[in-house]
């Protein structure tokens, strides 16, 4: 499951970077939820579509990995606030039994 999860998150990040909203949505479950410390909460596939259209891809992101500490798949990155100030951030993801992304949390690392 860990390799599959890492592959799924790599796909999600590639689709997100390219702006392919529907490809991102194809990777999530119907019960999907996203919580961003900065941007709020979004529920379901329509919520993800709204989030992806409102919040542009930004920053640089590392490779996904399984984090036993967070008990989630994790991706570390860096974004620039106000275009200047670099801030370390992380994405935590959980997948369901079918390998679909079930939840995403985005915030400061």
CNS distance restraints for C-alpha pairs under 8 A (distance, minus, plus):
assign (resid   1 and name CA) (resid   5 and name CA) 5.99 0.50 0.50
assign (resid   1 and name CA) (resid  99 and name CA) 7.66 0.50 0.50
assign (resid   2 and name CA) (resid   6 and name CA) 6.16 0.50 0.50
assign (resid   2 and name CA) (resid  65 and name CA) 8.00 0.50 0.50
assign (resid   2 and name CA) (resid  66 and name CA) 6.56 0.50 0.50
assign (resid   3 and name CA) (resid   7 and name CA) 6.19 0.50 0.50
assign (resid   4 and name CA) (resid   8 and name CA) 6.15 0.50 0.50
assign (resid   4 and name CA) (resid  99 and name CA) 7.01 0.50 0.50
assign (resid   5 and name CA) (resid   9 and name CA) 6.19 0.50 0.50
assign (resid   5 and name CA) (resid  73 and name CA) 7.24 0.50 0.50
assign (resid   5 and name CA) (resid  95 and name CA) 6.99 0.50 0.50
assign (resid   5 and name CA) (resid  99 and name CA) 6.59 0.50 0.50
assign (resid   6 and name CA) (resid  10 and name CA) 6.11 0.50 0.50
assign (resid   6 and name CA) (resid  64 and name CA) 5.61 0.50 0.50
assign (resid   6 and name CA) (resid  65 and name CA) 6.22 0.50 0.50
assign (resid   6 and name CA) (resid  66 and name CA) 7.70 0.50 0.50
assign (resid   6 and name CA) (resid  73 and name CA) 7.34 0.50 0.50
assign (resid   7 and name CA) (resid  11 and name CA) 6.25 0.50 0.50
assign (resid   8 and name CA) (resid  12 and name CA) 6.20 0.50 0.50
assign (resid   8 and name CA) (resid  27 and name CA) 7.27 0.50 0.50
assign (resid   8 and name CA) (resid  99 and name CA) 7.62 0.50 0.50
assign (resid   8 and name CA) (resid 100 and name CA) 7.79 0.50 0.50
assign (resid   8 and name CA) (resid 101 and name CA) 7.91 0.50 0.50
assign (resid   9 and name CA) (resid  13 and name CA) 6.12 0.50 0.50
assign (resid   9 and name CA) (resid  64 and name CA) 6.53 0.50 0.50
assign (resid  10 and name CA) (resid  14 and name CA) 6.23 0.50 0.50
assign (resid  10 and name CA) (resid  63 and name CA) 7.37 0.50 0.50
assign (resid  10 and name CA) (resid  64 and name CA) 6.81 0.50 0.50
assign (resid  11 and name CA) (resid  15 and name CA) 6.11 0.50 0.50
assign (resid  12 and name CA) (resid  16 and name CA) 5.93 0.50 0.50
assign (resid  12 and name CA) (resid  23 and name CA) 7.78 0.50 0.50
assign (resid  12 and name CA) (resid  24 and name CA) 5.49 0.50 0.50
assign (resid  12 and name CA) (resid  27 and name CA) 7.09 0.50 0.50
assign (resid  13 and name CA) (resid  17 and name CA) 6.01 0.50 0.50
assign (resid  14 and name CA) (resid  18 and name CA) 6.23 0.50 0.50
assign (resid  15 and name CA) (resid  19 and name CA) 6.10 0.50 0.50
assign (resid  15 and name CA) (resid  20 and name CA) 5.11 0.50 0.50
assign (resid  15 and name CA) (resid  21 and name CA) 7.21 0.50 0.50
assign (resid  15 and name CA) (resid  23 and name CA) 6.19 0.50 0.50
assign (resid  15 and name CA) (resid  24 and name CA) 5.84 0.50 0.50
assign (resid  16 and name CA) (resid  20 and name CA) 6.10 0.50 0.50
assign (resid  16 and name CA) (resid  21 and name CA) 6.91 0.50 0.50
assign (resid  16 and name CA) (resid  24 and name CA) 6.49 0.50 0.50
assign (resid  16 and name CA) (resid  52 and name CA) 7.76 0.50 0.50
assign (resid  16 and name CA) (resid  57 and name CA) 6.51 0.50 0.50
assign (resid  17 and name CA) (resid  57 and name CA) 5.76 0.50 0.50
assign (resid  19 and name CA) (resid  57 and name CA) 7.66 0.50 0.50
assign (resid  20 and name CA) (resid  24 and name CA) 6.49 0.50 0.50
assign (resid  21 and name CA) (resid  25 and name CA) 6.28 0.50 0.50
assign (resid  21 and name CA) (resid  49 and name CA) 6.36 0.50 0.50
assign (resid  21 and name CA) (resid  52 and name CA) 6.45 0.50 0.50
assign (resid  21 and name CA) (resid  53 and name CA) 7.57 0.50 0.50
assign (resid  22 and name CA) (resid  26 and name CA) 6.14 0.50 0.50
assign (resid  22 and name CA) (resid  49 and name CA) 7.68 0.50 0.50
assign (resid  23 and name CA) (resid  27 and name CA) 6.95 0.50 0.50
assign (resid  24 and name CA) (resid  28 and name CA) 7.30 0.50 0.50
assign (resid  25 and name CA) (resid  45 and name CA) 6.05 0.50 0.50
assign (resid  25 and name CA) (resid  48 and name CA) 6.89 0.50 0.50
assign (resid  25 and name CA) (resid  49 and name CA) 7.04 0.50 0.50
assign (resid  27 and name CA) (resid 100 and name CA) 5.52 0.50 0.50
assign (resid  27 and name CA) (resid 101 and name CA) 6.12 0.50 0.50
assign (resid  28 and name CA) (resid  32 and name CA) 6.11 0.50 0.50
assign (resid  28 and name CA) (resid  45 and name CA) 7.22 0.50 0.50
assign (resid  28 and name CA) (resid 100 and name CA) 4.92 0.50 0.50
assign (resid  28 and name CA) (resid 101 and name CA) 4.41 0.50 0.50
assign (resid  28 and name CA) (resid 102 and name CA) 6.06 0.50 0.50
assign (resid  29 and name CA) (resid  44 and name CA) 7.69 0.50 0.50
assign (resid  29 and name CA) (resid  45 and name CA) 7.59 0.50 0.50
assign (resid  29 and name CA) (resid  96 and name CA) 7.75 0.50 0.50
assign (resid  29 and name CA) (resid 100 and name CA) 5.44 0.50 0.50
assign (resid  29 and name CA) (resid 101 and name CA) 5.98 0.50 0.50
assign (resid  29 and name CA) (resid 102 and name CA) 5.53 0.50 0.50
assign (resid  30 and name CA) (resid  44 and name CA) 5.72 0.50 0.50
assign (resid  30 and name CA) (resid  45 and name CA) 6.32 0.50 0.50
assign (resid  31 and name CA) (resid  43 and name CA) 7.46 0.50 0.50
assign (resid  31 and name CA) (resid  44 and name CA) 5.56 0.50 0.50
assign (resid  31 and name CA) (resid  45 and name CA) 8.00 0.50 0.50
assign (resid  31 and name CA) (resid 102 and name CA) 6.43 0.50 0.50
assign (resid  32 and name CA) (resid  43 and name CA) 5.98 0.50 0.50
assign (resid  32 and name CA) (resid  44 and name CA) 4.68 0.50 0.50
assign (resid  32 and name CA) (resid  45 and name CA) 6.58 0.50 0.50
assign (resid  32 and name CA) (resid 101 and name CA) 6.95 0.50 0.50
assign (resid  32 and name CA) (resid 102 and name CA) 4.66 0.50 0.50
assign (resid  32 and name CA) (resid 103 and name CA) 5.51 0.50 0.50
assign (resid  33 and name CA) (resid  41 and name CA) 7.36 0.50 0.50
assign (resid  33 and name CA) (resid  42 and name CA) 5.82 0.50 0.50
assign (resid  33 and name CA) (resid  43 and name CA) 4.51 0.50 0.50
assign (resid  33 and name CA) (resid  44 and name CA) 5.91 0.50 0.50
assign (resid  33 and name CA) (resid  47 and name CA) 7.95 0.50 0.50
assign (resid  33 and name CA) (resid  48 and name CA) 7.88 0.50 0.50
assign (resid  33 and name CA) (resid 102 and name CA) 6.58 0.50 0.50
assign (resid  33 and name CA) (resid 103 and name CA) 4.86 0.50 0.50
assign (resid  33 and name CA) (resid 104 and name CA) 6.43 0.50 0.50
assign (resid  34 and name CA) (resid  41 and name CA) 5.66 0.50 0.50
assign (resid  34 and name CA) (resid  42 and name CA) 5.12 0.50 0.50
assign (resid  34 and name CA) (resid  43 and name CA) 6.40 0.50 0.50
assign (resid  34 and name CA) (resid  48 and name CA) 7.31 0.50 0.50
assign (resid  34 and name CA) (resid 103 and name CA) 5.72 0.50 0.50
assign (resid  34 and name CA) (resid 104 and name CA) 4.66 0.50 0.50
assign (resid  34 and name CA) (resid 105 and name CA) 5.81 0.50 0.50
assign (resid  34 and name CA) (resid 106 and name CA) 7.84 0.50 0.50
assign (resid  35 and name CA) (resid  39 and name CA) 7.72 0.50 0.50
assign (resid  35 and name CA) (resid  40 and name CA) 5.78 0.50 0.50
assign (resid  35 and name CA) (resid  41 and name CA) 4.43 0.50 0.50
assign (resid  35 and name CA) (resid  42 and name CA) 6.47 0.50 0.50
assign (resid  35 and name CA) (resid 104 and name CA) 6.31 0.50 0.50
assign (resid  35 and name CA) (resid 105 and name CA) 4.83 0.50 0.50
assign (resid  35 and name CA) (resid 106 and name CA) 6.30 0.50 0.50
assign (resid  36 and name CA) (resid  40 and name CA) 5.09 0.50 0.50
assign (resid  36 and name CA) (resid  41 and name CA) 6.27 0.50 0.50
assign (resid  36 and name CA) (resid 105 and name CA) 5.80 0.50 0.50
assign (resid  36 and name CA) (resid 106 and name CA) 4.62 0.50 0.50
assign (resid  36 and name CA) (resid 107 and name CA) 5.96 0.50 0.50
assign (resid  37 and name CA) (resid 105 and name CA) 7.92 0.50 0.50
assign (resid  37 and name CA) (resid 106 and name CA) 6.28 0.50 0.50
assign (resid  37 and name CA) (resid 107 and name CA) 5.05 0.50 0.50
assign (resid  37 and name CA) (resid 108 and name CA) 7.71 0.50 0.50
assign (resid  38 and name CA) (resid 107 and name CA) 7.12 0.50 0.50
assign (resid  42 and name CA) (resid  47 and name CA) 4.65 0.50 0.50
assign (resid  42 and name CA) (resid  48 and name CA) 6.20 0.50 0.50
assign (resid  42 and name CA) (resid  50 and name CA) 7.94 0.50 0.50
assign (resid  42 and name CA) (resid  51 and name CA) 6.91 0.50 0.50
assign (resid  43 and name CA) (resid  47 and name CA) 4.77 0.50 0.50
assign (resid  43 and name CA) (resid  48 and name CA) 6.82 0.50 0.50
assign (resid  44 and name CA) (resid  48 and name CA) 6.40 0.50 0.50
assign (resid  45 and name CA) (resid  49 and name CA) 6.26 0.50 0.50
assign (resid  46 and name CA) (resid  50 and name CA) 6.26 0.50 0.50
assign (resid  47 and name CA) (resid  51 and name CA) 6.21 0.50 0.50
assign (resid  48 and name CA) (resid  52 and name CA) 6.05 0.50 0.50
assign (resid  49 and name CA) (resid  53 and name CA) 6.18 0.50 0.50
assign (resid  50 and name CA) (resid  54 and name CA) 6.10 0.50 0.50
assign (resid  51 and name CA) (resid  55 and name CA) 5.81 0.50 0.50
assign (resid  52 and name CA) (resid  56 and name CA) 6.71 0.50 0.50
assign (resid  58 and name CA) (resid  79 and name CA) 6.36 0.50 0.50
assign (resid  59 and name CA) (resid  77 and name CA) 6.89 0.50 0.50
assign (resid  59 and name CA) (resid  78 and name CA) 5.40 0.50 0.50
assign (resid  59 and name CA) (resid  79 and name CA) 4.18 0.50 0.50
assign (resid  59 and name CA) (resid  80 and name CA) 6.72 0.50 0.50
assign (resid  60 and name CA) (resid  77 and name CA) 5.42 0.50 0.50
assign (resid  60 and name CA) (resid  78 and name CA) 5.47 0.50 0.50
assign (resid  60 and name CA) (resid  79 and name CA) 6.70 0.50 0.50
assign (resid  61 and name CA) (resid  75 and name CA) 6.72 0.50 0.50
assign (resid  61 and name CA) (resid  76 and name CA) 5.88 0.50 0.50
assign (resid  61 and name CA) (resid  77 and name CA) 4.14 0.50 0.50
assign (resid  61 and name CA) (resid  78 and name CA) 6.65 0.50 0.50
assign (resid  62 and name CA) (resid  75 and name CA) 6.00 0.50 0.50
assign (resid  62 and name CA) (resid  76 and name CA) 5.55 0.50 0.50
assign (resid  62 and name CA) (resid  77 and name CA) 5.91 0.50 0.50
assign (resid  63 and name CA) (resid  75 and name CA) 6.08 0.50 0.50
assign (resid  63 and name CA) (resid  76 and name CA) 7.56 0.50 0.50
assign (resid  64 and name CA) (resid  73 and name CA) 6.53 0.50 0.50
assign (resid  64 and name CA) (resid  74 and name CA) 5.46 0.50 0.50
assign (resid  64 and name CA) (resid  75 and name CA) 4.58 0.50 0.50
assign (resid  64 and name CA) (resid  76 and name CA) 7.65 0.50 0.50
assign (resid  65 and name CA) (resid  73 and name CA) 5.54 0.50 0.50
assign (resid  65 and name CA) (resid  74 and name CA) 5.46 0.50 0.50
assign (resid  65 and name CA) (resid  75 and name CA) 6.65 0.50 0.50
assign (resid  66 and name CA) (resid  71 and name CA) 7.44 0.50 0.50
assign (resid  66 and name CA) (resid  72 and name CA) 6.08 0.50 0.50
assign (resid  66 and name CA) (resid  73 and name CA) 4.45 0.50 0.50
assign (resid  66 and name CA) (resid  74 and name CA) 6.12 0.50 0.50
assign (resid  67 and name CA) (resid  71 and name CA) 5.60 0.50 0.50
assign (resid  67 and name CA) (resid  72 and name CA) 5.58 0.50 0.50
assign (resid  67 and name CA) (resid  73 and name CA) 5.77 0.50 0.50
assign (resid  67 and name CA) (resid  74 and name CA) 6.07 0.50 0.50
assign (resid  68 and name CA) (resid  72 and name CA) 6.94 0.50 0.50
assign (resid  70 and name CA) (resid  74 and name CA) 7.89 0.50 0.50
assign (resid  70 and name CA) (resid  92 and name CA) 7.70 0.50 0.50
assign (resid  72 and name CA) (resid  92 and name CA) 5.80 0.50 0.50
assign (resid  72 and name CA) (resid  93 and name CA) 5.55 0.50 0.50
assign (resid  72 and name CA) (resid  94 and name CA) 5.52 0.50 0.50
assign (resid  73 and name CA) (resid  92 and name CA) 5.63 0.50 0.50
assign (resid  73 and name CA) (resid  93 and name CA) 5.06 0.50 0.50
assign (resid  73 and name CA) (resid  94 and name CA) 6.35 0.50 0.50
assign (resid  74 and name CA) (resid  90 and name CA) 6.79 0.50 0.50
assign (resid  74 and name CA) (resid  91 and name CA) 5.51 0.50 0.50
assign (resid  74 and name CA) (resid  92 and name CA) 4.64 0.50 0.50
assign (resid  74 and name CA) (resid  93 and name CA) 6.37 0.50 0.50
assign (resid  75 and name CA) (resid  90 and name CA) 5.56 0.50 0.50
assign (resid  75 and name CA) (resid  91 and name CA) 5.09 0.50 0.50
assign (resid  75 and name CA) (resid  92 and name CA) 6.73 0.50 0.50
assign (resid  76 and name CA) (resid  88 and name CA) 7.46 0.50 0.50
assign (resid  76 and name CA) (resid  89 and name CA) 6.01 0.50 0.50
assign (resid  76 and name CA) (resid  90 and name CA) 4.45 0.50 0.50
assign (resid  76 and name CA) (resid  91 and name CA) 6.50 0.50 0.50
assign (resid  76 and name CA) (resid 109 and name CA) 7.48 0.50 0.50
assign (resid  77 and name CA) (resid  88 and name CA) 5.91 0.50 0.50
assign (resid  77 and name CA) (resid  89 and name CA) 5.22 0.50 0.50
assign (resid  77 and name CA) (resid  90 and name CA) 5.85 0.50 0.50
assign (resid  78 and name CA) (resid  86 and name CA) 6.35 0.50 0.50
assign (resid  78 and name CA) (resid  87 and name CA) 5.46 0.50 0.50
assign (resid  78 and name CA) (resid  88 and name CA) 4.55 0.50 0.50
assign (resid  78 and name CA) (resid  89 and name CA) 5.57 0.50 0.50
assign (resid  79 and name CA) (resid  86 and name CA) 5.62 0.50 0.50
assign (resid  79 and name CA) (resid  87 and name CA) 5.41 0.50 0.50
assign (resid  79 and name CA) (resid  88 and name CA) 6.69 0.50 0.50
assign (resid  79 and name CA) (resid  89 and name CA) 7.08 0.50 0.50
assign (resid  80 and name CA) (resid  84 and name CA) 5.43 0.50 0.50
assign (resid  80 and name CA) (resid  85 and name CA) 5.00 0.50 0.50
assign (resid  80 and name CA) (resid  86 and name CA) 4.34 0.50 0.50
assign (resid  80 and name CA) (resid  87 and name CA) 5.99 0.50 0.50
assign (resid  81 and name CA) (resid  85 and name CA) 5.06 0.50 0.50
assign (resid  81 and name CA) (resid  86 and name CA) 6.40 0.50 0.50
assign (resid  81 and name CA) (resid  87 and name CA) 6.99 0.50 0.50
assign (resid  87 and name CA) (resid 108 and name CA) 7.33 0.50 0.50
assign (resid  88 and name CA) (resid 108 and name CA) 5.93 0.50 0.50
assign (resid  88 and name CA) (resid 109 and name CA) 5.48 0.50 0.50
assign (resid  89 and name CA) (resid 106 and name CA) 7.28 0.50 0.50
assign (resid  89 and name CA) (resid 107 and name CA) 5.45 0.50 0.50
assign (resid  89 and name CA) (resid 108 and name CA) 4.12 0.50 0.50
assign (resid  89 and name CA) (resid 109 and name CA) 4.45 0.50 0.50
assign (resid  90 and name CA) (resid 106 and name CA) 5.87 0.50 0.50
assign (resid  90 and name CA) (resid 107 and name CA) 5.71 0.50 0.50
assign (resid  90 and name CA) (resid 108 and name CA) 6.02 0.50 0.50
assign (resid  90 and name CA) (resid 109 and name CA) 5.17 0.50 0.50
assign (resid  91 and name CA) (resid 104 and name CA) 6.72 0.50 0.50
assign (resid  91 and name CA) (resid 105 and name CA) 5.63 0.50 0.50
assign (resid  91 and name CA) (resid 106 and name CA) 4.60 0.50 0.50
assign (resid  91 and name CA) (resid 107 and name CA) 6.79 0.50 0.50
assign (resid  92 and name CA) (resid 104 and name CA) 5.61 0.50 0.50
assign (resid  92 and name CA) (resid 105 and name CA) 5.10 0.50 0.50
assign (resid  92 and name CA) (resid 106 and name CA) 6.57 0.50 0.50
assign (resid  93 and name CA) (resid 101 and name CA) 6.87 0.50 0.50
assign (resid  93 and name CA) (resid 102 and name CA) 7.39 0.50 0.50
assign (resid  93 and name CA) (resid 103 and name CA) 5.52 0.50 0.50
assign (resid  93 and name CA) (resid 104 and name CA) 4.55 0.50 0.50
assign (resid  93 and name CA) (resid 105 and name CA) 6.55 0.50 0.50
assign (resid  94 and name CA) (resid 101 and name CA) 6.01 0.50 0.50
assign (resid  94 and name CA) (resid 102 and name CA) 5.58 0.50 0.50
assign (resid  94 and name CA) (resid 103 and name CA) 5.28 0.50 0.50
assign (resid  94 and name CA) (resid 104 and name CA) 6.78 0.50 0.50
assign (resid  95 and name CA) (resid  99 and name CA) 5.49 0.50 0.50
assign (resid  95 and name CA) (resid 100 and name CA) 5.27 0.50 0.50
assign (resid  95 and name CA) (resid 101 and name CA) 4.38 0.50 0.50
assign (resid  95 and name CA) (resid 102 and name CA) 4.97 0.50 0.50
assign (resid  95 and name CA) (resid 103 and name CA) 7.03 0.50 0.50
assign (resid  96 and name CA) (resid 100 and name CA) 5.53 0.50 0.50
assign (resid  96 and name CA) (resid 101 and name CA) 6.49 0.50 0.50
assign (resid  96 and name CA) (resid 102 and name CA) 5.81 0.50 0.50
